[in-house]
Amino acid sequence: MPPTRPINADRRRLLAAALASAMGAPRRLAAAPSIHTRPIPASGERLPALGMGTWITFDVARGRSPVPSDALTTRWQVLQAFFTAGGRLIDSSPMYGSAEAVLGELLPQSPGAAALFSATKVWTPGQWMGEQQMARSLDLWGLPRFDLMQVHNLLDWDAHLPTLRRMKAEGQIRYLGITTSHGRRHDDLAALIRNEALDFVQLTYNLAHRAADTRLLPLAAEHGCAVIINRPFDGGDLFNRVRGHPLPGYAAEIGCTSWAQVFLKFVISHPAVTCAIPATSQPAHMRENMGALHGPLPDAALRRTMTEHFDRL
């Protein structure tokens, strides 16, 4: 749904002034140290193995008008932490309330945003409605084109995929894909991976939900699909599961200083995974998450140890 209050040039100038006052003048970002990256099979282009989701966390309007300035400043700080750490892929959707509009406000004020890999979704029935919604998203983000357009939760995919193929051929998007979440519709997604030429698929995978291990992840690798992982923290439930438990000894072996980094390294160490997209509204949590881009990743034996240990908690 569109934001309750559209963005305008005056609001953008006010935001820029507020951010400059709060954070000081934009600085040239230091080059990020070597980080884990993965190739997109369709092109060979490499992406950092961690991106950023915007579900809930960037929907700062939530029926409030005007949007609280402190909420916008905090999200700007989240973006700064993300880009400073070498992040590129940001994923959103028209389903996420004001998230796309907030990104459109903040990205022009964000040093490092030139590296952005923009990913959003079409989430409406019908070809014509889909075209209108995608044009609206492009306007909200303020971009000349999207890097990746995805059919959200397979909604009317047979109407939208021909449009996405045409848009890709015309250079309006660079990649196309399909998403699902919460482990739903795995059979349908498997059929689409087999039968449609998809650049990306997006699905749920984490230490608590590993069903994709047995079929979807191997199938995506076989058919040359890049894989984006949503809900790598299971919507925060993984933290509830480990509350009160110390970090396991193996965490130090793979350079993890927090449970968040353990959870993320488990996900991005899967050989079929291209990028995981944790979401946060806290700059400190973003910096902590992005730390998982550094240091050793678990091998197959340690991944088994991690799943066995988690299942016992």
C-alpha positions as CSV (number, residue, x, y, z in Angstrom):
1,M,0.0,0.0,0.0
2,P,1.3,3.5,-0.7
3,P,2.5,5.7,2.2
4,T,-0.1,7.8,4.0
5,R,1.8,11.0,3.0
6,P,3.6,11.2,-0.3
7,I,7.2,12.4,-0.4
8,N,7.8,15.8,-1.9
9,A,10.8,18.0,-2.7
10,D,10.3,20.2,0.4
11,R,10.2,17.2,2.7
12,R,13.4,15.8,1.1
13,R,15.2,19.1,1.6
14,L,14.1,19.2,5.3
15,L,15.2,15.7,5.8
16,A,18.6,16.4,4.2
17,A,19.1,19.3,6.6
18,A,18.0,17.3,9.6
19,L,20.4,14.4,8.7
20,A,23.3,16.7,8.1
21,S,22.7,18.4,11.4
22,A,22.4,15.1,13.3
23,M,25.2,13.2,11.6
24,G,27.6,15.8,10.2
25,A,28.5,16.3,6.6
26,P,28.6,13.1,4.5
27,R,32.0,11.4,4.6
28,R,33.8,9.5,1.9
29,L,33.4,5.8,2.9
30,A,36.5,3.8,3.5
31,A,36.8,0.7,1.3
32,A,35.3,-2.3,3.1
33,P,37.8,-5.1,3.9
34,S,37.5,-8.3,2.0
35,I,34.0,-9.8,2.4
36,H,32.2,-13.0,1.4
37,T,30.6,-12.6,-2.0
38,R,28.6,-15.0,-4.3
39,P,28.1,-15.0,-8.1
40,I,24.7,-14.6,-9.7
41,P,24.7,-17.7,-11.9
42,A,22.9,-15.9,-14.8
43,S,25.7,-13.4,-15.2
44,G,28.6,-14.1,-13.0
45,E,28.1,-10.7,-11.2
46,R,29.1,-11.0,-7.6
47,L,27.0,-9.9,-4.6
48,P,27.9,-9.6,-0.9
49,A,26.5,-12.7,0.8
50,L,24.4,-10.4,3.1
51,G,21.9,-7.9,2.0
52,M,19.1,-6.0,3.8
53,G,15.4,-6.6,4.1
54,T,12.9,-3.9,4.8
55,W,9.8,-5.7,6.0
56,I,8.4,-4.0,9.1
57,T,11.7,-2.3,9.9
58,F,11.4,0.4,7.2
59,D,7.6,0.8,7.4
60,V,8.0,3.8,9.7
61,A,4.7,5.5,8.8
62,R,2.3,2.9,10.1
63,G,-0.6,5.4,9.7
64,R,1.3,8.3,11.3
65,S,1.5,11.6,9.5
66,P,3.9,13.1,9.4
67,V,6.5,10.4,9.8
68,P,8.6,10.9,13.0
69,S,11.9,12.5,12.1
70,D,13.8,10.4,14.6
71,A,12.5,7.2,13.0
72,L,13.9,8.4,9.6
73,T,17.2,9.4,11.1
74,T,17.6,6.0,12.7
75,R,16.9,4.3,9.3
76,W,19.4,6.5,7.6
77,Q,21.9,5.4,10.2
78,V,21.0,1.8,9.4
79,L,21.6,2.4,5.7
80,Q,25.0,4.0,6.5
81,A,26.0,1.0,8.5
82,F,25.0,-1.3,5.7
83,F,26.8,0.5,2.9
84,T,29.9,1.2,5.0
85,A,30.2,-2.6,5.6
86,G,30.1,-3.3,1.9
87,G,26.3,-4.1,1.6
88,R,24.6,-3.8,-1.8
89,L,21.3,-5.7,-2.1
90,I,18.3,-4.1,-0.5
91,D,15.0,-5.9,-0.8
92,S,11.5,-4.4,-0.4
93,S,7.9,-4.8,-1.7
94,P,4.7,-2.8,-2.1
95,M,3.4,-5.1,0.6
96,Y,5.7,-3.4,3.2
97,G,3.7,-0.3,3.8
98,S,5.8,2.8,3.6
99,A,9.2,1.0,3.2
100,E,9.7,1.8,-0.5
101,A,8.8,5.5,0.1
102,V,11.2,5.7,3.0
103,L,14.0,4.2,0.9
104,G,13.3,6.8,-1.8
105,E,13.7,9.5,0.8
106,L,16.9,8.2,2.4
107,L,18.9,6.7,-0.5
108,P,19.8,10.1,-2.1
109,Q,21.2,11.2,1.3
110,S,23.3,8.0,1.8
111,P,26.9,7.9,0.8
112,G,27.7,4.5,-0.6
113,A,24.2,4.1,-2.3
114,A,25.8,4.2,-5.7
115,A,26.6,0.5,-5.1
116,L,23.0,-0.3,-4.5
117,F,21.5,-3.5,-5.9
118,S,17.8,-2.7,-5.9
119,A,15.3,-5.6,-5.4
120,T,11.6,-5.3,-5.0
121,K,8.4,-7.2,-6.0
122,V,5.1,-7.1,-7.8
123,W,2.3,-8.0,-5.5
124,T,-1.1,-7.6,-7.2
125,P,-3.3,-9.7,-9.5
126,G,-3.4,-9.0,-13.2
127,Q,-0.9,-7.9,-15.8
128,W,-2.1,-4.3,-16.0
129,M,-2.3,-3.8,-12.3
130,G,1.2,-5.3,-12.0
131,E,2.6,-2.8,-14.6
132,Q,1.1,0.1,-12.7
133,Q,2.4,-1.2,-9.3
134,M,5.9,-1.6,-10.6
135,A,5.9,1.9,-12.1
136,R,4.8,3.2,-8.8
137,S,7.6,1.4,-7.0
138,L,10.1,2.8,-9.4
139,D,8.8,6.3,-8.7
140,L,8.9,5.8,-4.9
141,W,12.5,4.5,-5.0
142,G,13.5,7.3,-7.4
143,L,15.6,5.0,-9.6
144,P,16.0,4.7,-13.4
145,R,15.4,0.9,-13.2
146,F,15.4,-1.9,-10.8
147,D,18.2,-4.5,-10.7
148,L,15.8,-7.3,-9.6
149,M,12.0,-7.6,-9.9
150,Q,10.3,-10.5,-8.2
151,V,6.8,-12.0,-8.2
152,H,5.9,-11.7,-4.5
153,N,4.7,-15.0,-3.0
154,L,3.9,-16.4,-6.5
155,L,0.9,-14.1,-6.7
156,D,-0.5,-14.4,-10.3
157,W,3.0,-15.4,-11.5
158,D,1.7,-16.6,-14.9
159,A,0.4,-13.1,-15.6
160,H,3.6,-11.3,-14.4
161,L,6.4,-13.4,-15.7
162,P,5.8,-12.4,-19.4
163,T,5.8,-8.8,-18.3
164,L,9.1,-9.3,-16.4
165,R,10.7,-11.0,-19.4
166,R,9.7,-8.1,-21.7
167,M,11.0,-5.6,-19.2
168,K,14.3,-7.5,-18.9
169,A,14.7,-7.6,-22.7
170,E,14.0,-3.9,-22.9
171,G,16.5,-3.1,-20.1
172,Q,13.9,-1.9,-17.6
173,I,15.1,-4.5,-15.1
174,R,18.3,-6.6,-15.0
175,Y,17.0,-9.8,-13.4
176,L,13.7,-11.5,-12.6
177,G,12.6,-13.9,-9.9
178,I,9.9,-15.3,-7.7
179,T,9.6,-15.4,-3.9
180,T,7.9,-17.4,-1.2
181,S,8.2,-17.2,2.6
182,H,7.4,-19.1,5.8
183,G,8.1,-22.4,4.0
184,R,4.8,-22.1,2.0
185,R,4.3,-23.4,-1.5
186,H,7.5,-25.3,-1.9
187,D,6.0,-27.7,-4.4
188,D,4.8,-24.8,-6.6
189,L,8.2,-23.1,-6.4
190,A,10.0,-26.3,-7.3
191,A,7.9,-26.6,-10.4
192,L,8.6,-23.1,-11.4
193,I,12.4,-23.6,-11.0
194,R,12.2,-26.6,-13.3
195,N,10.0,-25.1,-15.9
196,E,10.7,-21.3,-16.0
197,A,13.9,-19.4,-16.7
198,L,14.4,-17.6,-13.4
199,D,17.4,-15.6,-12.5
200,F,16.5,-15.5,-8.7
201,V,14.4,-17.3,-6.3
202,Q,13.7,-16.1,-2.7
203,L,12.7,-18.4,0.1
204,T,12.9,-19.0,3.9
205,Y,15.8,-20.9,5.3
206,N,17.3,-20.8,8.8
207,L,18.5,-23.1,11.6
208,A,14.9,-23.8,12.7
209,H,13.5,-24.2,9.2
210,R,15.7,-26.4,7.0
211,A,13.2,-28.0,4.6
212,A,14.8,-26.2,1.7
213,D,17.9,-28.2,2.2
214,T,16.4,-31.4,0.8
215,R,15.0,-30.1,-2.5
216,L,14.7,-26.4,-3.2
217,L,18.3,-25.4,-2.6
218,P,19.8,-28.2,-4.6
219,L,17.2,-27.6,-7.4
220,A,18.1,-23.9,-7.6
221,A,21.8,-24.7,-7.9
222,E,21.0,-27.3,-10.6
223,H,19.0,-24.8,-12.6
224,G,21.3,-21.9,-12.2
225,C,19.1,-19.7,-9.9
226,A,20.6,-17.2,-7.5
227,V,19.0,-17.7,-4.1
228,I,18.0,-15.0,-1.6
229,I,17.1,-16.1,1.9
230,N,14.4,-14.3,3.8
231,R,13.7,-14.7,7.5
232,P,17.2,-15.9,8.4
233,F,16.4,-15.2,12.0
234,D,12.9,-16.8,11.7
235,G,11.3,-13.4,12.4
236,G,13.4,-13.1,15.6
237,D,12.2,-16.5,17.0
238,L,15.8,-17.9,16.8
239,F,16.9,-15.5,19.5
240,N,14.1,-16.6,21.8
241,R,15.3,-20.2,21.3
242,V,18.8,-19.4,22.4
243,R,18.0,-16.9,25.1
244,G,20.1,-17.7,28.2
245,H,22.4,-20.0,26.4
246,P,26.1,-19.0,25.9
247,L,27.7,-19.0,22.5
248,P,28.9,-22.4,21.6
249,G,32.6,-23.1,21.4
250,Y,32.5,-23.4,17.6
251,A,31.4,-19.7,17.3
252,A,35.0,-18.6,18.0
253,E,36.3,-21.0,15.3
254,I,34.3,-19.1,12.6
255,G,34.9,-15.7,14.0
256,C,31.4,-15.1,15.5
257,T,30.9,-12.8,18.5
258,S,27.1,-13.1,18.7
259,W,24.2,-15.5,18.0
260,A,23.2,-13.3,15.1
261,Q,26.4,-14.0,13.3
262,V,26.2,-17.7,14.1
263,F,22.7,-17.8,12.5
264,L,23.8,-15.8,9.5
265,K,27.0,-17.8,8.9
266,F,25.0,-21.0,8.9
267,V,22.7,-19.6,6.2
268,I,25.4,-18.1,3.9
269,S,27.7,-21.1,4.2
270,H,25.2,-23.2,2.2
271,P,26.8,-23.5,-1.3
272,A,23.5,-22.8,-3.1
273,V,22.8,-19.5,-1.2
274,T,23.6,-16.2,-2.9
275,C,22.5,-13.7,-0.3
276,A,20.6,-13.6,3.0
277,I,18.5,-10.5,3.9
278,P,18.2,-9.9,7.6
279,A,16.1,-6.9,8.6
280,T,16.8,-4.5,11.5
281,S,15.8,-1.0,12.6
282,Q,18.9,-0.6,14.8
283,P,22.3,0.6,13.4
284,A,24.2,-1.4,16.0
285,H,22.4,-4.6,15.0
286,M,23.2,-3.8,11.3
287,R,26.9,-3.5,12.2
288,E,26.7,-6.8,14.1
289,N,24.9,-8.6,11.3
290,M,27.4,-7.4,8.7
291,G,30.2,-8.8,10.7
292,A,29.1,-12.2,9.4
293,L,30.6,-11.2,6.1
294,H,34.1,-11.6,7.5
295,G,36.1,-14.6,8.8
296,P,35.8,-18.3,8.2
297,L,32.5,-20.0,7.2
298,P,31.4,-23.4,8.6
299,D,32.2,-26.4,6.5
300,A,29.8,-29.3,6.0
301,A,30.9,-31.0,9.1
302,L,30.5,-27.9,11.3
303,R,27.1,-27.2,9.7
304,R,26.0,-30.6,10.9
305,T,27.3,-29.8,14.4
306,M,25.4,-26.5,14.4
307,T,22.1,-28.1,13.4
308,E,22.5,-30.8,16.1
309,H,23.4,-28.3,18.7
310,F,20.5,-26.0,17.8
311,D,18.0,-28.9,17.8
312,R,19.0,-29.8,21.4
313,L,18.3,-26.3,22.7
